[in-house]
Amino acid sequence: MTAFPLPPVRGKIIVNAPLAPYTWFRVGGPADALFLPADEEDLSAFLTALDPAVPVTVLGVGSNVIVRDGGIRGVVIRLMGKYWGMAQALDGITMEARAGALDLSVAKAAAQNGIRGLEFLSGIPGSIGGATRTNAGCYGRELRDTLVALHGFRRDGSPAAYRGPGKPGAQPEAHFSYRHTDLPDDLIVTRLILEGNGTDAPEAILSDIEQLQARRADTQPIKEKTSGSTFANPDPPGTPDQRSAWKLIDAAGCRGLKVGGAQVSPKHCNFLINTGDATAADLEALGELVRRRVLETQGVELRWEVRRVGQLASETA
Ligand SMILES: Cc1cc2nc3c(=O)[nH]c(=O)nc-3n(C[C@H](O)[C@H](O)[C@H](O)COP(=O)(O)OP(=O)(O)OC[C@H]3O[C@@H](n4cnc5c(N)ncnc54)[C@H](O)[C@@H]3O)c2cc1C
């Protein structure tokens, strides 16, 4: 039972649903209700019928979030399952993907169809919906470089569509900056049209994807319970003498630093890791400690890149 009525759905609703299993950090409290919509129509009908006072939070595969220990009030929506995982080539260098498709699946589907320019997505372990919200990127390319159009729904269930930066069309243009978009906060992205920047033999593109992944495994703790880069680099890519968060953290002496079960990764010190029994509070306290030390010793105020969502345990007691 939730404190608010839940509209009927064709998908699945789980009440008092643990969220830790759905995040890379494996921490955090439960959602009042977790909704897995069957399709766009189900999602839109649910949002329209749900009491507007009930907060809604969307999660992808949880590779860029700390869900706090008190959990998330209201409804958490995940666009996961076969329907939401679709990624297919349209024509030429264009791809269509639903929001729950893993970035790696989109990169591989593009490669299998001989489309170049989406390989970078194979290095990002999120969903393409999450990649849109975070303007995910690596190796010199970001989601915005590939976006032709996106579709989704607002909190009231109404459909919304945006065109990619610089693309023609009647819809409003989506604006992106480094790991950020100014799309409305309540927009749930459901479907994207993406384009590559050329064509090549599928084997050649797939081989590049393998190399990118091997490079990642060498330099990042990708098998740990982590959430990738904790803090945004102070300067966006392309800035001359760009300051990187990991170098500042290292210089501040934080490599390997621990709070409870949370640790600054000894392998890549802009990654926090859950060494086994960390709470969300440990991870957040460690992040704040790192921010303080970097400010005191390097004079730079780091900005959280990992999104912290939900309530502290003390707020639910
Ligand atoms: C080992 C590791 C390496 C990483 N490397 C990189 C990297 O190189 N570059 C990079 O950019 N990131 C990197 N990340 C971070 C992360 O993978 C990306 O930010 C990713 O895009 C998040 O996607 P997600 O599905 O996990 O989203 P989540 O973490 O679940 O959510 C992130 C945000 O997106 C929102 N969101 C999710 N789905 C939707 C949707 N359908 N509509 C609207 N909003 C939505 C959520 O509300 C939340 O605000 C890394 C993470 C890990 C663990």
PDBQT file of the ligand as one rigid body, heavy atoms in Angstrom, charges set to zero:
ROOT
HETATM    1  C1  LIG A 401      32.486   2.628 -14.680  1.00  0.00    +0.000 C 
HETATM    2  C2  LIG A 401      31.757   3.872 -15.151  1.00  0.00    +0.000 A 
HETATM    3  C3  LIG A 401      32.281   4.633 -16.177  1.00  0.00    +0.000 A 
HETATM    4  C4  LIG A 401      31.612   5.790 -16.628  1.00  0.00    +0.000 A 
HETATM    5  N1  LIG A 401      32.163   6.505 -17.644  1.00  0.00    +0.000 NA
HETATM    6  C5  LIG A 401      31.497   7.594 -18.134  1.00  0.00    +0.000 A 
HETATM    7  C6  LIG A 401      32.028   8.355 -19.215  1.00  0.00    +0.000 A 
HETATM    8  O1  LIG A 401      33.084   8.070 -19.753  1.00  0.00    +0.000 OA
HETATM    9  N2  LIG A 401      31.322   9.423 -19.653  1.00  0.00    +0.000 N 
HETATM   10  C7  LIG A 401      30.131   9.784 -19.093  1.00  0.00    +0.000 A 
HETATM   11  O2  LIG A 401      29.519  10.766 -19.546  1.00  0.00    +0.000 OA
HETATM   12  N3  LIG A 401      29.603   9.101 -18.058  1.00  0.00    +0.000 NA
HETATM   13  C8  LIG A 401      30.251   8.016 -17.569  1.00  0.00    +0.000 A 
HETATM   14  N4  LIG A 401      29.726   7.299 -16.518  1.00  0.00    +0.000 N 
HETATM   15  C9  LIG A 401      28.498   7.785 -15.868  1.00  0.00    +0.000 C 
HETATM   16  C10 LIG A 401      27.196   7.188 -16.426  1.00  0.00    +0.000 C 
HETATM   17  O3  LIG A 401      27.405   5.943 -17.050  1.00  0.00    +0.000 OA
HETATM   18  C11 LIG A 401      26.496   8.130 -17.401  1.00  0.00    +0.000 C 
HETATM   19  O4  LIG A 401      26.196   9.363 -16.785  1.00  0.00    +0.000 OA
HETATM   20  C12 LIG A 401      25.196   7.542 -17.958  1.00  0.00    +0.000 C 
HETATM   21  O5  LIG A 401      24.761   8.332 -19.039  1.00  0.00    +0.000 OA
HETATM   22  C13 LIG A 401      24.078   7.434 -16.932  1.00  0.00    +0.000 C 
HETATM   23  O6  LIG A 401      23.043   6.644 -17.505  1.00  0.00    +0.000 OA
HETATM   24  P1  LIG A 401      22.101   5.757 -16.584  1.00  0.00    +0.000 P 
HETATM   25  O7  LIG A 401      21.138   5.047 -17.448  1.00  0.00    +0.000 OA
HETATM   26  O8  LIG A 401      22.916   4.917 -15.675  1.00  0.00    +0.000 OA
HETATM   27  O9  LIG A 401      21.355   6.902 -15.770  1.00  0.00    +0.000 OA
HETATM   28  P2  LIG A 401      21.072   6.960 -14.194  1.00  0.00    +0.000 P 
HETATM   29  O10 LIG A 401      22.356   6.939 -13.455  1.00  0.00    +0.000 OA
HETATM   30  O11 LIG A 401      20.051   5.967 -13.820  1.00  0.00    +0.000 OA
HETATM   31  O12 LIG A 401      20.449   8.416 -14.098  1.00  0.00    +0.000 OA
HETATM   32  C14 LIG A 401      21.260   9.542 -14.349  1.00  0.00    +0.000 C 
HETATM   33  C15 LIG A 401      20.358  10.750 -14.561  1.00  0.00    +0.000 C 
HETATM   34  O13 LIG A 401      19.646  10.587 -15.775  1.00  0.00    +0.000 OA
HETATM   35  C16 LIG A 401      18.238  10.708 -15.535  1.00  0.00    +0.000 C 
HETATM   36  N5  LIG A 401      17.575   9.797 -16.470  1.00  0.00    +0.000 N 
HETATM   37  C17 LIG A 401      17.773   8.471 -16.626  1.00  0.00    +0.000 A 
HETATM   38  N6  LIG A 401      16.978   7.981 -17.596  1.00  0.00    +0.000 NA
HETATM   39  C18 LIG A 401      16.247   9.028 -18.049  1.00  0.00    +0.000 A 
HETATM   40  C19 LIG A 401      15.230   9.176 -19.033  1.00  0.00    +0.000 A 
HETATM   41  N7  LIG A 401      14.783   8.142 -19.748  1.00  0.00    +0.000 N 
HETATM   42  N8  LIG A 401      14.704  10.413 -19.233  1.00  0.00    +0.000 NA
HETATM   43  C20 LIG A 401      15.132  11.477 -18.522  1.00  0.00    +0.000 A 
HETATM   44  N9  LIG A 401      16.084  11.405 -17.565  1.00  0.00    +0.000 NA
HETATM   45  C21 LIG A 401      16.628  10.193 -17.343  1.00  0.00    +0.000 A 
HETATM   46  C22 LIG A 401      18.059  10.336 -14.074  1.00  0.00    +0.000 C 
HETATM   47  O14 LIG A 401      16.884  10.915 -13.530  1.00  0.00    +0.000 OA
HETATM   48  C23 LIG A 401      19.321  10.914 -13.460  1.00  0.00    +0.000 C 
HETATM   49  O15 LIG A 401      19.155  12.297 -13.224  1.00  0.00    +0.000 OA
HETATM   50  C24 LIG A 401      30.381   6.156 -16.040  1.00  0.00    +0.000 A 
HETATM   51  C25 LIG A 401      29.841   5.367 -15.014  1.00  0.00    +0.000 A 
HETATM   52  C26 LIG A 401      30.522   4.234 -14.568  1.00  0.00    +0.000 A 
HETATM   53  C27 LIG A 401      29.896   3.403 -13.483  1.00  0.00    +0.000 C 
ENDROOT
TORSDOF 0
